[in-house]
Amino acid sequence: MSGTSTSMTNGNDAAAQQPRSRLSFDLDVDIAIVGAGLAGLTVALEAARLGASIAVLEGRHVGWGASGHHLGTVMPGFGLPVSDLVDRVGLEDARELWALSKEGVDHVRTTATEEAMPGIAFSEGALEVSNVDAGEALISRLQVLSSDFDTEVEGWQVDRVRSELRTDRYFHGIHYPKAFQIDSRKYVHGLAALARRAGARIFEDTPVVSIDPSGIRKRIVTPSARLRASHIVLCGNVHLGAPLRRLSETLLPVWRYAAVSEPLGERLGEVIAFRGSVMDSDGIDQFRIVDGDRLMWASPETTWDARPKRFASAIQRRINTVFPRLGRVAIADVFGGAVGLTVHGMPQVGQLRKGLWVASGFGRQGLGTSAMAGLLVARSILWGDERWRLFSPFELVWAGGPTGRVAGHLIGKWTRGSSAAAGVLARYRERARLKERQREARLAEANRQAGTRAPPRRRPPPGQPRPARPQAPPPEPAATTEGEGGPSSH
Ligand SMILES: Cc1cc2nc3c(=O)[nH]c(=O)nc-3n(C[C@H](O)[C@H](O)[C@H](O)COP(=O)(O)OP(=O)(O)OC[C@H]3O[C@@H](n4cnc5c(N)ncnc54)[C@H](O)[C@@H]3O)c2cc1C
């Protein structure tokens, strides 16, 4: 199913309708690439521009996988949080890795805009919002990102977040003004068009069934042809299967689903003023406005392949929970795709053995990272750029097979459950604080009117006996300055 949709609003562009060419004759090339998603096509474009002969072998069609069915948010970073990255490889290497991810983001921007891809629907900015009142944690992340990792970020206070997003679900936010959005299908087909123009040959309906990576010229078998190449780049994500099953098993496949609403008119802008992407810090919801007044929303995930249509009402309910003021939002389209998660949260980039390369495992943040990996691999093969070695500490680790999927599902459920509970608690605390402030204001006002400046009444700390109720008539106001029930001033 991966990458299918119901009534796709964005699925009828001309590029997607192009006739597909299957590889039906034997071929010799410099570089053979397995998979025509974002990773494979970025390798193809860069390597073709550097002068290599390229064949891309795609089992279905260009952008069939997650690469044609995502939310289009392009921003730096990896699945592994930046503090964990520093712990794992040290500050210097973490900085270099982060800089590489920024190069990936810049590459997407240049490719999408300078190449003037038609209908790319570019929009600026992304906002990461917190489900809990976590101001301190946010400030420390801001400092790390801006001073140590040279990334343009702004901290938004709760009021600012809520003036842009009318919900009490979100607290503080980190704004990435340099992040941006693109249309997923337009971009992947635009990339394929550029790669073809640079000389790469893309064969669709051409599944790779086996690979023999030994020898200087490596061999690939497809159902209707054989191919020989000096280098093979595996960009099949979780779909790679038979050609290198052990590699596929280092990824935990997670299917993520998203919906696009019917046009919502002015009410959408009244509730969501922010025009970039919004994602919560627990990685549960991600949304943005598309086509002026439609809402695009990604949320549910499974560790098995399901029909996206099944999730229409779940997404509808989720939108209503976060933005009750929107009322019931009619869904026009639902789509989904499989992302490949690695055990360590970092992508798989590098050379597995001489001439056999991998660029995969980009998870939920695959636009910038797949571009980065594509550039690194192409430049390493053709220029000897060795920076992919920065990924060496992140080895291929078995993701646990079917048991890993069950565990992944349970962990996902638990994360969502604990995030929801933390959110409820944060909102409860916020309401309690507000009530306390209102109570104090009322008390102060009452005291002002009574001509006294009594401090607010406090409950005794737990475990301490409550003061006895006064039996006698209350003392004169002047005698209560040290607190009700406390000693009098004389
Ligand atoms: C709903 C959703 C929203 C997302 N939103 C964002 C977002 O806003 N920002 C972001 O950065 N990322 C996002 N992502 C993640 C991003 O889409 C992926 O990380 C990225 O597209 C992965 O690209 P890829 O090239 O590695 O894999 P894929 O797109 O899966 O491409 C792999 C290709 O290889 C082919 N293939 C596999 N095996 C073989 C074989 N044996 N022979 C021939 N062909 C083969 C497959 O058919 C497929 O076309 C989202 C993902 C989803 C599902």
The ligand as an SDF file (V2000), in Angstrom:
LIG
                    3D

 53 58  0  0  0  0  0  0  0  0999 V2000
    2.9730   11.1330    6.2630 C   0  0  0  0  0  0  0  0  0  0  0  0
    4.4400   11.4730    6.2220 C   0  0  0  0  0  0  0  0  0  0  0  0
    4.8400   12.7660    6.4710 C   0  0  0  0  0  0  0  0  0  0  0  0
    6.1960   13.0900    6.4320 C   0  0  0  0  0  0  0  0  0  0  0  0
    6.5380   14.3950    6.5880 N   0  0  0  0  0  0  0  0  0  0  0  0
    7.8450   14.7300    6.5190 C   0  0  0  0  0  0  0  0  0  0  0  0
    8.2190   16.0990    6.6280 C   0  0  0  0  0  0  0  0  0  0  0  0
    7.3790   17.0000    6.7320 O   0  0  0  0  0  0  0  0  0  0  0  0
    9.5420   16.4040    6.5800 N   0  0  0  0  0  0  0  0  0  0  0  0
   10.5130   15.4430    6.4440 C   0  0  0  0  0  0  0  0  0  0  0  0
   11.6940   15.7830    6.4240 O   0  0  0  0  0  0  0  0  0  0  0  0
   10.1780   14.1290    6.2900 N   0  0  0  0  0  0  0  0  0  0  0  0
    8.8780   13.7580    6.3220 C   0  0  0  0  0  0  0  0  0  0  0  0
    8.5310   12.4510    6.1610 N   0  0  0  0  0  0  0  0  0  0  0  0
    9.6180   11.4370    6.0000 C   0  0  0  0  0  0  0  0  0  0  0  0
   10.1540   11.3970    4.5590 C   0  0  0  0  0  0  0  0  0  0  0  0
    9.0770   11.3730    3.6600 O   0  0  0  0  0  0  0  0  0  0  0  0
   11.0290   10.1490    4.3580 C   0  0  0  0  0  0  0  0  0  0  0  0
   12.0340   10.0970    5.3400 O   0  0  0  0  0  0  0  0  0  0  0  0
   11.7290   10.1580    2.9950 C   0  0  0  0  0  0  0  0  0  0  0  0
   10.8110   10.3890    1.9710 O   0  0  0  0  0  0  0  0  0  0  0  0
   12.4460    8.8200    2.7590 C   0  0  0  0  0  0  0  0  0  0  0  0
   12.9600    8.8100    1.4330 O   0  0  0  0  0  0  0  0  0  0  0  0
   13.6900    7.5380    0.8400 P   0  0  0  0  0  0  0  0  0  0  0  0
   14.1620    7.9040   -0.5140 O   0  0  0  0  0  0  0  0  0  0  0  0
   14.6730    7.0300    1.8130 O   0  0  0  0  0  0  0  0  0  0  0  0
   12.5850    6.3720    0.8090 O   0  0  0  0  0  0  0  0  0  0  0  0
   11.2850    6.0960   -0.0750 P   0  0  0  0  0  0  0  0  0  0  0  0
   10.5470    7.3140   -0.3980 O   0  0  0  0  0  0  0  0  0  0  0  0
   10.5470    5.0220    0.6520 O   0  0  0  0  0  0  0  0  0  0  0  0
   11.8530    5.5130   -1.4290 O   0  0  0  0  0  0  0  0  0  0  0  0
   12.3670    4.1910   -1.5440 C   0  0  0  0  0  0  0  0  0  0  0  0
   12.0720    3.6940   -2.9490 C   0  0  0  0  0  0  0  0  0  0  0  0
   12.8370    2.5220   -3.2020 O   0  0  0  0  0  0  0  0  0  0  0  0
   12.0660    1.6270   -3.9610 C   0  0  0  0  0  0  0  0  0  0  0  0
   12.6060    0.2720   -3.7530 N   0  0  0  0  0  0  0  0  0  0  0  0
   12.7710   -0.3600   -2.5620 C   0  0  0  0  0  0  0  0  0  0  0  0
   13.2920   -1.5870   -2.7640 N   0  0  0  0  0  0  0  0  0  0  0  0
   13.4420   -1.7380   -4.0920 C   0  0  0  0  0  0  0  0  0  0  0  0
   13.9230   -2.8180   -4.9030 C   0  0  0  0  0  0  0  0  0  0  0  0
   14.3250   -3.9770   -4.3790 N   0  0  0  0  0  0  0  0  0  0  0  0
   13.9480   -2.6340   -6.2410 N   0  0  0  0  0  0  0  0  0  0  0  0
   13.5480   -1.4610   -6.7960 C   0  0  0  0  0  0  0  0  0  0  0  0
   13.0680   -0.4240   -6.0750 N   0  0  0  0  0  0  0  0  0  0  0  0
   13.0150   -0.5600   -4.7330 C   0  0  0  0  0  0  0  0  0  0  0  0
   10.6460    1.8030   -3.3980 C   0  0  0  0  0  0  0  0  0  0  0  0
    9.6770    1.3710   -4.3380 O   0  0  0  0  0  0  0  0  0  0  0  0
   10.6030    3.3100   -3.1310 C   0  0  0  0  0  0  0  0  0  0  0  0
   10.0590    4.0320   -4.2060 O   0  0  0  0  0  0  0  0  0  0  0  0
    7.1830   12.0870    6.1690 C   0  0  0  0  0  0  0  0  0  0  0  0
    6.7760   10.7900    5.9130 C   0  0  0  0  0  0  0  0  0  0  0  0
    5.4220   10.4770    5.9230 C   0  0  0  0  0  0  0  0  0  0  0  0
    4.9990    9.0770    5.5990 C   0  0  0  0  0  0  0  0  0  0  0  0
  1  2  1  0
  2  3  1  0
  2 52  2  0
  3  4  2  0
  4  5  1  0
  4 50  1  0
  5  6  2  0
  6  7  1  0
  6 13  1  0
  7  8  2  0
  7  9  1  0
  9 10  1  0
 10 11  2  0
 10 12  1  0
 12 13  2  0
 13 14  1  0
 14 15  1  0
 14 50  1  0
 15 16  1  0
 16 17  1  0
 16 18  1  0
 18 19  1  0
 18 20  1  0
 20 21  1  0
 20 22  1  0
 22 23  1  0
 23 24  1  0
 24 25  2  0
 24 26  1  0
 24 27  1  0
 27 28  1  0
 28 29  2  0
 28 30  1  0
 28 31  1  0
 31 32  1  0
 32 33  1  0
 33 34  1  0
 33 48  1  0
 34 35  1  0
 35 36  1  0
 35 46  1  0
 36 37  1  0
 36 45  1  0
 37 38  2  0
 38 39  1  0
 39 40  1  0
 39 45  2  0
 40 41  1  0
 40 42  2  0
 42 43  1  0
 43 44  2  0
 44 45  1  0
 46 47  1  0
 46 48  1  0
 48 49  1  0
 50 51  2  0
 51 52  1  0
 52 53  1  0
M  END
$$$$
